[in-house]
Amino acid sequence: MGTEVTKRYLGYYSRLESYADPRLKDVEFAVGDYVFLKVSPVKEVMRFGKEGKLPPRYIGPFEVIDKVKTVADQLELPLSFSHVHPVFHIFILRKYISDPSHVLQPDTMELKENLTFEEQPIAIVDFQMRQLWSKQISMVKVLWMSQSVKECTWESDQNMRNKYSYLSTE
């Protein structure tokens, strides 16, 4: 009777192992490695699946200065991130593979405590009237701080005036 229960017990766990993600890799960083930190951009209009509309997902690289636990590392953050706790779970870190031809220009962005940042508009590039069935909507093409000119987005003129009154829509 005992061996039958043991067989069922082992069968249960072998079935659980088959459901596990086979692509999941053990991630481990050594002290002195450089890693990228995952951040979440926040903007009023979210765009999913559009080419060329993606803000940065990772910032860095930052140096690992201490192993807190097997799944948490302490990073050396610049003074501009002094309000962010320096210990991060390894699943929001990505290894930086150094390349001598890769020259890094650090971006200056204001991160919130939950590792999000708010996109700020720089200028209005273009103006357009869009015709719907019964009304016309004025739209403006906005250049955002963390994006290039070819990644400008069309936003509602009224929303942009209400939220960012300092932008000129001429």
Buried (B, 14 or more C-beta within 10 A) or exposed (E): EEEEEEEEEEEEEEEEEEEEEEEEEEEEBEEEBBBBBBBEBEBEEEEEEEEEBEBBEBBBBBBBEEBEEEEEBBBEBEEEBEEBEBEBEBEBBBEBEEEEEEEEEEEEBEBEEEBEBEBEBBEBEEEEEEEEEEEEEBBBBBBBBBBEEEBBBBBBBEEBEEEEEEBEEE
